[in-house]
Amino acid sequence: MRREPGGKGRRLEYLLHDQPVRFLKGKLRLRQVTRLTETGHQTAVLTSRWDLHDIVVAYRMFDRWRQENFFKYMRQEFLIDALVDYEAQPDDPNRSIPNPVLKAVAKEPRKARGHLAKLQEQYGSAALDYVEMRTATMRAFTAAEKEIQRELSAASDKVARLIARQKSLPSRISLSESPEAAEAVKLSTERKHLSNILKMVAYQIEGSLVELLRPYYQRTEDEGRTLVQTALRSSATIEPTEDKLRVTLAPLSSPHRSKAIAAVCEELNKATTRFPGTKLSLQFAVAEHSI
């Protein structure tokens, strides 16, 4: 049993097994760190780093997955890959891309194997009927067997042909070889970088607000980001005074959600942030529910 290193605000325990493994007939020696979860699921990590403790290997791997989840969330919620302007430039024709033809061809062997499996089931059923004397005559069984054998042979040949075709295709090709090569363009690099940075900053702000919400909302793990997004999209009144800029959000869908966001507003008010270009400090609040 190992504890996760690093101050991430929470403590996790890993049940790990560390062992050496060999591949390529013993020529390649690697290290396998396996994590066992409470559900019985095992996750194996292969590495050539023998200088790290097993807990460090596991921590770094799962930390990398958090980074992948970060970009997955960014694509879904912040449209990080969306077209933000119409200024484009030709893409590099020599850039390596996954072969789009291979993806389509890969589906055909799976479909053919499914058909072959059904024919094998039919053959087994016909043989079982004959053994258990449910077939009328030997001649009837022989005729059915010959027909299924013919279909089985044709299906097996088709699977073999499709697999051979799939193996003959390269997994990656240059962009110039793609059917969409003539239409291949990409966003202006500088603008895309700028827009991505802004979106990532927005995500980090959202994440910080979720952490402020956590002590005041029990379902933060499941609903925290949704609640913060709802608050950010809600209407508000803005009232400037001599030294403050009061921003009062409209009540949320339920009193306990409004109360939680109001607590976040109080935490933000402690920072006494000034509105850019002025001496006015931002003051956030949530309006009370009307009875």
SETOR-690674 format. One record per residue (C-alpha): residue in one letter; x, y, z. Coordinates in nm, 2 decimals, decimal comma, always signed. Layout:
residues N
<"a" <X Y Z>>,
...
end
This chain:
residues 291
<"m" <+0,00 +0,00 +0,00>>,
<"r" <+0,14 +0,34 -0,10>>,
<"r" <+0,02 +0,70 -0,05>>,
<"e" <+0,02 +0,95 -0,34>>,
<"p" <+0,30 +1,21 -0,31>>,
<"g" <+0,26 +1,58 -0,37>>,
<"g" <+0,02 +1,82 -0,21>>,
<"k" <-0,28 +1,81 -0,43>>,
<"g" <-0,53 +1,88 -0,16>>,
<"r" <-0,64 +1,52 -0,11>>,
<"r" <-0,49 +1,19 +0,00>>,
<"l" <-0,51 +0,87 -0,22>>,
<"e" <-0,39 +0,52 -0,15>>,
<"y" <-0,27 +0,29 -0,42>>,
<"l" <-0,24 -0,09 -0,39>>,
<"l" <+0,06 -0,16 -0,61>>,
<"h" <+0,27 -0,46 -0,73>>,
<"d" <+0,61 -0,40 -0,88>>,
<"q" <+0,78 -0,67 -1,09>>,
<"p" <+1,04 -0,70 -1,38>>,
<"v" <+0,91 -0,83 -1,71>>,
<"r" <+1,09 -0,93 -2,03>>,
<"f" <+0,99 -0,91 -2,40>>,
<"l" <+1,15 -1,00 -2,73>>,
<"k" <+1,27 -1,34 -2,60>>,
<"g" <+1,43 -1,18 -2,30>>,
<"k" <+1,62 -0,91 -2,48>>,
<"l" <+1,40 -0,63 -2,36>>,
<"r" <+1,38 -0,59 -1,98>>,
<"l" <+1,12 -0,35 -1,84>>,
<"r" <+0,94 -0,28 -1,52>>,
<"q" <+0,57 -0,34 -1,46>>,
<"v" <+0,39 -0,15 -1,19>>,
<"t" <+0,03 -0,27 -1,14>>,
<"r" <-0,24 -0,09 -0,95>>,
<"l" <-0,54 -0,28 -0,81>>,
<"t" <-0,85 -0,09 -0,74>>,
<"e" <-1,13 -0,16 -0,49>>,
<"t" <-1,35 -0,30 -0,78>>,
<"g" <-1,08 -0,55 -0,87>>,
<"h" <-0,97 -0,37 -1,19>>,
<"q" <-0,60 -0,37 -1,26>>,
<"t" <-0,40 -0,11 -1,44>>,
<"a" <-0,05 -0,20 -1,55>>,
<"v" <+0,22 +0,06 -1,62>>,
<"l" <+0,53 -0,04 -1,82>>,
<"t" <+0,84 +0,17 -1,78>>,
<"s" <+1,21 +0,16 -1,82>>,
<"r" <+1,26 +0,38 -1,52>>,
<"w" <+1,42 +0,17 -1,26>>,
<"d" <+1,54 +0,47 -1,05>>,
<"l" <+1,19 +0,57 -0,94>>,
<"h" <+0,98 +0,43 -0,65>>,
<"d" <+0,67 +0,24 -0,76>>,
<"i" <+0,44 +0,51 -0,61>>,
<"v" <+0,62 +0,78 -0,82>>,
<"v" <+0,57 +0,58 -1,13>>,
<"a" <+0,19 +0,53 -1,06>>,
<"y" <+0,15 +0,89 -0,96>>,
<"r" <+0,31 +1,03 -1,27>>,
<"m" <+0,10 +0,80 -1,49>>,
<"f" <-0,23 +0,89 -1,33>>,
<"d" <-0,13 +1,26 -1,33>>,
<"r" <-0,07 +1,23 -1,71>>,
<"w" <-0,43 +1,10 -1,74>>,
<"r" <-0,55 +1,40 -1,55>>,
<"q" <-0,39 +1,62 -1,82>>,
<"e" <-0,56 +1,41 -2,09>>,
<"n" <-0,89 +1,46 -1,91>>,
<"f" <-0,82 +1,83 -1,89>>,
<"f" <-0,80 +1,86 -2,27>>,
<"k" <-1,10 +1,63 -2,32>>,
<"y" <-1,30 +1,86 -2,10>>,
<"m" <-1,17 +2,16 -2,28>>,
<"r" <-1,28 +2,02 -2,61>>,
<"q" <-1,63 +1,94 -2,49>>,
<"e" <-1,70 +2,25 -2,27>>,
<"f" <-1,48 +2,52 -2,41>>,
<"l" <-1,46 +2,41 -2,78>>,
<"i" <-1,08 +2,44 -2,78>>,
<"d" <-1,06 +2,30 -3,13>>,
<"a" <-1,35 +2,51 -3,27>>,
<"l" <-1,30 +2,75 -3,55>>,
<"v" <-1,28 +3,10 -3,39>>,
<"d" <-1,21 +3,30 -3,70>>,
<"y" <-1,20 +3,25 -4,07>>,
<"e" <-0,83 +3,33 -4,13>>,
<"a" <-0,67 +3,01 -4,25>>,
<"q" <-0,35 +2,90 -4,41>>,
<"p" <-0,25 +2,60 -4,63>>,
<"d" <-0,16 +2,29 -4,42>>,
<"d" <+0,17 +2,11 -4,46>>,
<"p" <+0,13 +1,86 -4,74>>,
<"n" <+0,40 +1,64 -4,59>>,
<"r" <+0,24 +1,62 -4,25>>,
<"s" <+0,18 +1,26 -4,14>>,
<"i" <-0,19 +1,18 -4,06>>,
<"p" <-0,38 +0,85 -3,98>>,
<"n" <-0,48 +0,68 -4,30>>,
<"p" <-0,86 +0,76 -4,34>>,
<"v" <-0,90 +0,47 -4,58>>,
<"l" <-0,77 +0,22 -4,32>>,
<"k" <-1,03 +0,33 -4,07>>,
<"a" <-1,31 +0,25 -4,31>>,
<"v" <-1,15 -0,08 -4,42>>,
<"a" <-1,10 -0,19 -4,06>>,
<"k" <-1,48 -0,22 -4,01>>,
<"e" <-1,52 -0,48 -4,29>>,
<"p" <-1,33 -0,77 -4,13>>,
<"r" <-1,53 -0,73 -3,81>>,
<"k" <-1,85 -0,74 -4,00>>,
<"a" <-1,73 -1,05 -4,20>>,
<"r" <-1,62 -1,22 -3,88>>,
<"g" <-1,96 -1,17 -3,73>>,
<"h" <-2,12 -1,33 -4,03>>,
<"l" <-1,88 -1,62 -4,01>>,
<"a" <-1,96 -1,67 -3,64>>,
<"k" <-2,33 -1,70 -3,72>>,
<"l" <-2,27 -1,96 -3,99>>,
<"q" <-2,06 -2,16 -3,74>>,
<"e" <-2,35 -2,15 -3,49>>,
<"q" <-2,58 -2,27 -3,77>>,
<"y" <-2,35 -2,56 -3,84>>,
<"g" <-2,33 -2,65 -3,48>>,
<"s" <-2,71 -2,64 -3,45>>,
<"a" <-2,75 -2,86 -3,75>>,
<"a" <-2,50 -3,12 -3,62>>,
<"l" <-2,66 -3,12 -3,27>>,
<"d" <-3,01 -3,17 -3,43>>,
<"y" <-2,87 -3,48 -3,62>>,
<"v" <-2,70 -3,62 -3,31>>,
<"e" <-3,01 -3,58 -3,10>>,
<"m" <-3,22 -3,73 -3,38>>,
<"r" <-3,42 -3,42 -3,45>>,
<"t" <-3,32 -3,43 -3,82>>,
<"a" <-3,57 -3,62 -4,04>>,
<"t" <-3,32 -3,82 -4,25>>,
<"m" <-2,95 -3,86 -4,30>>,
<"r" <-3,00 -3,71 -4,65>>,
<"a" <-3,16 -3,40 -4,50>>,
<"f" <-2,86 -3,35 -4,27>>,
<"t" <-2,61 -3,41 -4,54>>,
<"a" <-2,78 -3,15 -4,77>>,
<"a" <-2,79 -2,89 -4,49>>,
<"e" <-2,43 -2,96 -4,40>>,
<"k" <-2,30 -2,92 -4,75>>,
<"e" <-2,48 -2,59 -4,79>>,
<"i" <-2,35 -2,45 -4,46>>,
<"q" <-2,00 -2,58 -4,54>>,
<"r" <-2,01 -2,40 -4,87>>,
<"e" <-2,11 -2,07 -4,70>>,
<"l" <-1,85 -2,12 -4,43>>,
<"s" <-1,58 -2,17 -4,68>>,
<"a" <-1,69 -1,85 -4,87>>,
<"a" <-1,71 -1,65 -4,55>>,
<"s" <-1,36 -1,77 -4,43>>,
<"d" <-1,21 -1,67 -4,76>>,
<"k" <-1,37 -1,33 -4,74>>,
<"v" <-1,24 -1,27 -4,39>>,
<"a" <-0,89 -1,37 -4,51>>,
<"r" <-0,91 -1,14 -4,81>>,
<"l" <-1,03 -0,84 -4,60>>,
<"i" <-0,76 -0,90 -4,34>>,
<"a" <-0,49 -0,92 -4,61>>,
<"r" <-0,62 -0,59 -4,76>>,
<"q" <-0,62 -0,42 -4,42>>,
<"k" <-0,26 -0,53 -4,36>>,
<"s" <-0,15 -0,41 -4,70>>,
<"l" <-0,26 -0,05 -4,62>>,
<"p" <-0,02 +0,19 -4,43>>,
<"s" <-0,14 +0,31 -4,09>>,
<"r" <-0,03 +0,66 -4,17>>,
<"i" <+0,01 +0,86 -4,49>>,
<"s" <+0,12 +1,21 -4,58>>,
<"l" <-0,15 +1,48 -4,60>>,
<"s" <-0,09 +1,51 -4,98>>,
<"e" <-0,21 +1,15 -5,02>>,
<"s" <-0,54 +1,21 -4,84>>,
<"p" <-0,86 +1,24 -5,04>>,
<"e" <-0,92 +1,58 -4,87>>,
<"a" <-0,57 +1,71 -4,95>>,
<"a" <-0,70 +1,98 -5,18>>,
<"e" <-0,92 +2,12 -4,91>>,
<"a" <-0,67 +2,09 -4,62>>,
<"v" <-0,62 +2,42 -4,44>>,
<"k" <-0,55 +2,51 -4,08>>,
<"l" <-0,63 +2,80 -3,86>>,
<"s" <-0,38 +3,09 -3,85>>,
<"t" <-0,12 +2,96 -3,60>>,
<"e" <-0,09 +3,28 -3,40>>,
<"r" <-0,47 +3,33 -3,36>>,
<"k" <-0,52 +2,97 -3,27>>,
<"h" <-0,26 +2,99 -3,00>>,
<"l" <-0,41 +3,31 -2,86>>,
<"s" <-0,76 +3,17 -2,86>>,
<"n" <-0,64 +2,84 -2,69>>,
<"i" <-0,46 +3,04 -2,42>>,
<"l" <-0,77 +3,24 -2,35>>,
<"k" <-0,98 +2,92 -2,33>>,
<"m" <-0,74 +2,75 -2,10>>,
<"v" <-0,73 +3,06 -1,87>>,
<"a" <-1,11 +3,05 -1,86>>,
<"y" <-1,09 +2,68 -1,76>>,
<"q" <-0,84 +2,75 -1,48>>,
<"i" <-1,07 +3,03 -1,35>>,
<"e" <-1,36 +2,79 -1,36>>,
<"g" <-1,16 +2,53 -1,17>>,
<"s" <-1,06 +2,78 -0,90>>,
<"l" <-1,42 +2,87 -0,85>>,
<"v" <-1,51 +2,51 -0,82>>,
<"e" <-1,25 +2,47 -0,54>>,
<"l" <-1,40 +2,77 -0,36>>,
<"l" <-1,74 +2,61 -0,39>>,
<"r" <-1,63 +2,27 -0,25>>,
<"p" <-1,67 +2,36 +0,13>>,
<"y" <-2,02 +2,49 +0,07>>,
<"y" <-2,17 +2,24 -0,17>>,
<"q" <-2,19 +1,87 -0,09>>,
<"r" <-2,23 +1,76 -0,46>>,
<"t" <-1,93 +1,96 -0,59>>,
<"e" <-1,76 +1,65 -0,73>>,
<"d" <-2,07 +1,57 -0,95>>,
<"e" <-2,23 +1,91 -1,01>>,
<"g" <-1,96 +2,17 -0,92>>,
<"r" <-1,86 +2,28 -1,27>>,
<"t" <-2,22 +2,28 -1,39>>,
<"l" <-2,33 +2,50 -1,10>>,
<"v" <-2,04 +2,74 -1,16>>,
<"q" <-2,12 +2,76 -1,53>>,
<"t" <-2,48 +2,83 -1,45>>,
<"a" <-2,38 +3,11 -1,22>>,
<"l" <-2,15 +3,26 -1,47>>,
<"r" <-2,42 +3,26 -1,74>>,
<"s" <-2,69 +3,40 -1,52>>,
<"s" <-2,81 +3,76 -1,54>>,
<"a" <-2,69 +4,02 -1,30>>,
<"t" <-2,73 +4,38 -1,20>>,
<"i" <-2,43 +4,61 -1,19>>,
<"e" <-2,44 +4,91 -0,95>>,
<"p" <-2,14 +5,14 -0,93>>,
<"t" <-2,08 +5,34 -0,61>>,
<"e" <-1,80 +5,58 -0,50>>,
<"d" <-1,56 +5,30 -0,42>>,
<"k" <-1,73 +4,97 -0,52>>,
<"l" <-1,88 +4,81 -0,83>>,
<"r" <-2,16 +4,59 -0,70>>,
<"v" <-2,24 +4,28 -0,91>>,
<"t" <-2,55 +4,10 -0,79>>,
<"l" <-2,63 +3,77 -0,95>>,
<"a" <-2,99 +3,65 -1,01>>,
<"p" <-3,11 +3,38 -0,78>>,
<"l" <-3,03 +3,02 -0,89>>,
<"s" <-3,28 +2,74 -0,94>>,
<"s" <-3,29 +2,65 -0,57>>,
<"p" <-3,21 +2,83 -0,24>>,
<"h" <-2,93 +2,59 -0,14>>,
<"r" <-2,76 +2,65 -0,47>>,
<"s" <-2,80 +3,03 -0,44>>,
<"k" <-2,66 +3,00 -0,08>>,
<"a" <-2,35 +2,80 -0,21>>,
<"i" <-2,28 +3,06 -0,48>>,
<"a" <-2,33 +3,34 -0,23>>,
<"a" <-2,06 +3,18 -0,02>>,
<"v" <-1,83 +3,18 -0,32>>,
<"c" <-1,90 +3,55 -0,37>>,
<"e" <-1,80 +3,62 -0,01>>,
<"e" <-1,47 +3,44 -0,07>>,
<"l" <-1,41 +3,65 -0,39>>,
<"n" <-1,49 +3,97 -0,20>>,
<"k" <-1,21 +3,90 +0,04>>,
<"a" <-0,96 +3,95 -0,24>>,
<"t" <-1,08 +4,32 -0,29>>,
<"t" <-1,01 +4,29 -0,66>>,
<"r" <-1,03 +4,62 -0,85>>,
<"f" <-1,22 +4,66 -1,17>>,
<"p" <-0,95 +4,71 -1,45>>,
<"g" <-0,88 +5,08 -1,52>>,
<"t" <-1,07 +5,21 -1,21>>,
<"k" <-1,03 +5,23 -0,83>>,
<"l" <-1,36 +5,05 -0,78>>,
<"s" <-1,33 +4,72 -0,59>>,
<"l" <-1,56 +4,44 -0,72>>,
<"q" <-1,83 +4,33 -0,47>>,
<"f" <-2,02 +4,01 -0,56>>,
<"a" <-2,35 +3,89 -0,42>>,
<"v" <-2,66 +3,68 -0,50>>,
<"a" <-3,00 +3,82 -0,48>>,
<"e" <-3,24 +3,66 -0,24>>,
<"h" <-3,53 +3,44 -0,37>>,
<"s" <-3,86 +3,62 -0,39>>,
<"i" <-4,13 +3,47 -0,18>>,
end
